[in-house]
Amino acid sequence: MDGIVIGEGVVLDARSTSSPVRLLAALIDLALLAVVVLAILVPLTSVLSTTEHTARITAVVVAATITVILPTTVDTLTRGRSLGKLALGIRIVRDDGGPIVFRQSLVRALVGIVELWLTLGSVALITATVHPQGKRVGDILAGTYAVRVRGSAPRRAPLMMPPMLAGWAHSADIARLPDGLALSARQFLGRSGNLHPTSRVQLGTRLSGEMQQYVNPLPPPGTHPEAFLAAVLTERRDRELVALQRARHRDAVEATQLHRLPHGIPDPVD
């Protein structure tokens, strides 16, 4: 399991894509590309004259479209999910985990002229096989990364309020938690059962100590760190949900008032 470090310094779990999976996705894209090119090229050649000059121009345009224009356009518009990648559940993302943009798509396509087309994909296959993250040369130069987006993160069970801490949590003053701390605590509770007992105790105690800075009063003495974490996260989630519902109701009321005619004149009835 690899880690992608996002801009906030949080490590996200992500499964790198193996070279055979990327090869199969590329073959699917290549088959679709061949169908599209044939569908366009056959009617086009019957319309254009068959002079040598026209044939050269047509060949250059077709080659540029196949190798650069189409791959760049597809990757940019789909955010790194062509048909082959979509079928196999993978996506091309930036090294920081964000979606790729036109610049990364163009670099990957230009480098692909050599490593994919001129070498029949052998350079890309070798590089992706030996690279620890399965990157080809275009990914290295563009700063991109192929990750699994289907089945890489199992669904977590929703957090539940520990019954013995419900009364304390409802009356406690719980400040807004930093995003990094809240995410770390949520990930810890989701995988605590798979951790070594010693690591589980150490990590739970550390996260509990960090979270106590945002809670007043502290939980009853002897509270288990994991129960404390679950109680705080659950209470913050419920409070933020209530606040969001109130804000939406307030916005709806204000929008209704703003759309009414001024000076108490009733709205016309259709």
Buried (B, 14 or more C-beta within 10 A) or exposed (E): EBEBEEEEEBBBEBBBBBBEBBBBBBEBBBEBBEEEBEEEEEEEEEEEEEEEEEEEEBEEEBEEBBBBEBBBBBBBEBBBBBBBBBEBBBBBBBBEBEBBEEEBBBBBBBBBBBBBEEEEBEBBBBBBBEBEBBBBBBBBBBBBBBBBBEEBEEEEEEBEBBEEBEEBBEEBEBEEBBEBBBBBBBBBBBEBEEBEEEEBEEBBEEBBEBBBEBBEEEBEEEBBBBBBBBBBBBBBBBBEEEEEEEEEEEEEEEEEEEEEEEEEEEEEEE
